[in-house]
């Protein structure tokens, strides 16, 4: 791919109520995933492997957690002082409220336009920040370049029984020629559905035209929503993605997609590929397993100290499990400390949570218990 031919916009504007409290202080893309990654790592890795070094991040609220994770972008080769870089635009929710309330005589999409202009690219790739997706962008770009469509949208064909009344998912109606004819609502009659992954590629000129239309229609929204709304008005081709896809839009989906990585088939489909998933360098000691520890069917990141029992669970970096503690069906994010004899079942502990000796925390398969970041859980604690 020619350098500068393609720039990227990562749309990190979604903030689902169903994900709270995990997303109170961070966008979905900053959520830890799979033991030692963040969701945004998968998107940035796909961009890096395609040689894209110019990326704009549009973030709904504070971008602190994203800035802290990406920093210079060096790991993804996005720290060029000449052409590339990661450009961040936070507090998009405040901007949206300001435009709705004041209707200023300014271009709501001015930041998008300026970024694309300065990238000197011909095409723009747009990705949505709540998906764990490992897509071959070179293959996608070649597919778009050889077709005469205005837009190419990536879809994933999924069985309808996997939807479970999820109102956040969007679907496409696709004809026999692979062209989008309309947006689609899921019905009970559908055996499978074309899930819109909200990954798009189009010319920058077309993107500017769509934003012009949105302004005329008084449509002030994130760029992913705008693109989805205007798809049927353009000659839109499709590209089928058949790899691993995890849409993180609730506590249940966050838990489910993390835990399915304990299945070798899912883990292999995501991580054992020719192109690696790149994350920020974080050197640490190997995990210590005490002689009396008992760990089964679990993922344990570096820096952990395990003296107790861990079964069918995921431990992120630097987690401490004291003697006689029992961790089952749970996810413990970085820095968690579980006291002696404590018991956890169907629980997610956010970063830096301390659980005192003898405390029992119990959720269920259908109701995962989430403990907010930096909480000190004592006996009698209630969510």
N, C-alpha and C positions, 0 to 999 in steps of 0.2 A: 504494500500500500504506500502511495506517495505521501510523504510527510506534509502536513498542512491540508491534505485533502479532506480530512474528517476531524471535527472537534466534537466534544461531548457535553451534554447537560444532564446532570443527575438531579432528579426531582425529589427532594427530601421534604415534601410539604405535608405529608399525611400524618395525622395524629389520631389514632383510633381510641375511642373510649374503652373498647374491649381489651386494650392492652395495659390499661392502668393497673397498678402503679409503676410498671416497668418503664413507661415512656413519659413519666412526668417531667424528668429533667434531661431527657435526651431524645433525639429523633429515632425513628425505628431503625434507620440505617446504622446507628451507633450501638445497637443492642449486641451484646456478646453472643457468639454462636459456635457450637461445635467444639467447645473446650478451650480454644485459644484464638478464635477469630472474632471479627465483627462482621455484621451483614454487609457493610460497605466494602469489605475486602474482596468479596467475590466480584462485584462490579468493577472495582479498580483493577483487579487482576486481569479481567477480560479486556479492559481498555489498554493496559500495559502490554499484554501479549500482542495486541493489534498495532502497537507503535503509536498509540494516541497519547500525546503528552500535554494536551490542553483541555482542561476539564473545569466546568463551572458547577458549583453546588448551590442550589437554592433551598434554603432551610427554613422551616416554618417558624421556629422560635429561636432560642439561643443556639449557637453553633459551637459552644465551648467543647462539648464532648467529641465532636467531629474534628475540631482544630487540634485537640490534644492527641487524637489518634493518628491523624494524617501527618500533621506537622509540615515538614517541607515537601512531602510526597516522594522522598528519595527512594524508598523501597519499590515504588511503582514507576521509577524513572520519569517523574513529573516535576523535577526540580531544575529544569533547564533555565538558565538566566537569559537565554536568547529568544526562544520561541514558545516554550511551554509554560506549565504551572497549573496550580489548582486555585481557582478564583471563587471566593465564598460570598454569598449574599444571604445573610440571616435575617430574622425577624420579618419574614414574609407575611405572617398573620397580622402584625401591626400595620404593615403597609396596606394590606387588603382592607382592613377596617378603616384606615384613613381615606382610602379612595372611595369606599362606599359612603362614608359619612360626609366627605367634603367635595367629592367629584372635582378635583383640581384639573386645570387645563394642562395636563402633563401626560406623557406616554407611560401607561402602566407597565409596559413591557420594555422600557428603555434599557434596563440592565441586560436583558437577554440580547437585545439588538447590538448593544455596544460590545458585549463579550464576543458574539459571533463575528462581528466586523473585525475586531482586533485579533481574532484567531487566524485570520486570513485563509480560512478553510472554505471549501465549496459546499460541503455537506455537514449536517449536524446529526448526531446520534443522541436520542433522548431515552433515558432509562428511569424507572421508578424505584424509589429507595427502600421499598419494603419487601423485596424479593431476594431470596437466595437463588442465584442463577449463574451458571457458568457457560456463557455463550461464546461461540467462535465468531467474533465480530468481523474478521477477515472474510469468512464465508458469507456472512450476512451482507456485508458491503458489496461483495462481488455479485451476489444475487440481485441486489438493488440496481447496481450499475448496468447490468445486462438487460434489464427490463425498462419499459418506458413509463412505468408508474410514477405518480407524483410522490407517493409515500409507500414505504414498506413497513408493515407492522408484524411483529413476531407473535405467534400464538402457540399454545400448548394444548393438544387434544387430551381431554380428561374425561373419565367416566362421570356421569351425572350423579352417581351415588356418593361421590367424594365431596360434593358441594356442601351438603348439610345446611341448606338455607342461609348460606353466607351471602349477605347483601353487599359486601364490599367488592366482590368479584365482578368483572365485566366480561361479556362474551361477544363474539362476532358471528355474523351470518356470512358464510363464504360460498361462492358459487363453484361450479365444476372447473372453472378456469383459474381458481385460486385467488379471485378478487373479492374484496369486501363489498357486500351489497347493502349491509345495514348493521346496526348494533342489535343485539339479541337479548331477550330475557329468558332465563332458564325456566323450563316447564317440566312437569312430571313425565311427559311423553318422550323427552330427550334421553337417548341412551348414552350419548357423549356430547361434549360441548367444546367449542373452540375458545379457550380461555385467552383473553387479551393480556399478554404479559406486560403491556405498556412499555415495550421497547420499540422505538420507531427510528427510521432513518429517512431523511429527506433533504432536498437542497435548502440551503439557507434562504434563498429567494422565496421558496415556497413557505418556509417557516415565517418569514416576515409578512407574507401575504395573509397567512392564517391569523397572525396577531393583529393585522389591520382589520380583518373581518371581525375579530373578537371585540375590538374597540368600538367599531360601528354598532355592534350588537350589545354594547355595555356589558360585555362578559369579562369580568375580572376574576381570574382563577389561576391556579397553578398550570404550568404549561402542559402537563400530562392530561389534565382534565380538558383543556382546550383542544388538544390534538384528538382525543377520543371523541369529543363532541362533533368535530368537523370532518371526521374520517369519511362518512358516507357522501360528502360533497366533493370528494377528490377521487382520482383514479388510484385506488389503494390496493397494492399487491400484498401478499402474505408470505411469511417464511415460517415453516414449522420447526419448533424447537422440541427435541425429543429427550433432552438430558434432564438432570435433576432440577426440580423447581419447588421451592418452598415459599409460599406467600405468607408473610408474618403480619397478621392483622388482628390478633387477639391473644390472650394468655394461652388459650387452648392450642392455637396453631403454633405459637412459640414453643410450647412444651412438646407438642407432637413432632414437629420437624427436628428439634434437637434430639429427642429420644429415639427417633427412627434411625439415627446414625449409629446406634448400638447394633443395628442389623447390618451385617457385613455387605449385603448387596447394595444398600443405600449408601453406606460409607464409601464403598469402592466406586460407585457411579459419580460421586461428587469429588473425591480426592485422588483416586488412582487414575489419573489421566496424564497425557503427554505434557500438558501445560499445568504447572502447579498453581495452587492458590497462594498468593503472596500476602503476607501480613507484616505488621511493624515488628522489627527486631526487638526481642525482649529476652535477653540472655538470663538463664537461671539454672539452678542445680536440678538434677533429675529428682523425680519423686521418690521419697523414702517410704518403704513399706516395712513396718516393724514385724518382728517374728510372730507376734500374736495377732496381726491384722488378717483380715479375710476379705478379699476383693474379688467380686465375680461380675462378669458381663458389664463392665463399666469403662468409661473413658476418663483418664486422669491426666491433666496437664502437668507441666513441669513445676517444681517448687513445692509440691504438696508433701505433707507429713501425715501418714496414715497409721494409726495405732488400733483403730476399731474396725467395724464391719461396713462394707460398702457393696450394695447389690443393685444391679441394673440402674446405675446413676451416672451423672456426668459431673466431674469436679474440674473447675477452671483453675487457673494458676494460684499457687500459694495458699491452698486450703489446708486447714489442720483438722484432723478427725481424731479426737482423743480416745483413750481406752474405753471399751465396752459401749461406745456409741454405735448406733445402728442407723445407717442411711439406706433407704430403699426408694426406688422409683422417683428420685429427686434430682434437681439441678442446683448446684451450689456455685455461684459466680465467684470471681477472684477475691481472695483475702478473707473468705469465710472461716470462722472458728467455731467448731462444734465441741462442746464440753463433754466430759466423761459421763457415759451412761445416757446421753441424750438420744432421742429417737425421732427420726424424720421419715415420713412416708407421703409421697405425692406432694412434694413441696418444692417451690423455687425460692432460693435465697438470693436476693440481689447482692451487689458488691459490698464487701466489708461488714457483713452481718455476723454478730456474735451470738451464739446460743449457749446459755448457761448449762451447767451440769444438771443432768436429770430431767431437763425440759423435754416434753413430747409435743411435736407438731405433726398434725395429721390432716391431709386433704383426702381427695378421692380421685379416681380416674376421670370422673365427670366434673370435678370441682377442685382444681389445683389451688393449693394455698400459696399465696405470694407474700413474702416478707420484704418490705421496702429497704432500699439502700441504707447501709450504716446503722441499722436497727440493733439495739441490744435486747435480746429476747430473754426475759426472766420468767420464772414460774408465775403463771397467771396472766401472761401476756395475751392480748387479743388483737386480731387484725382490725 
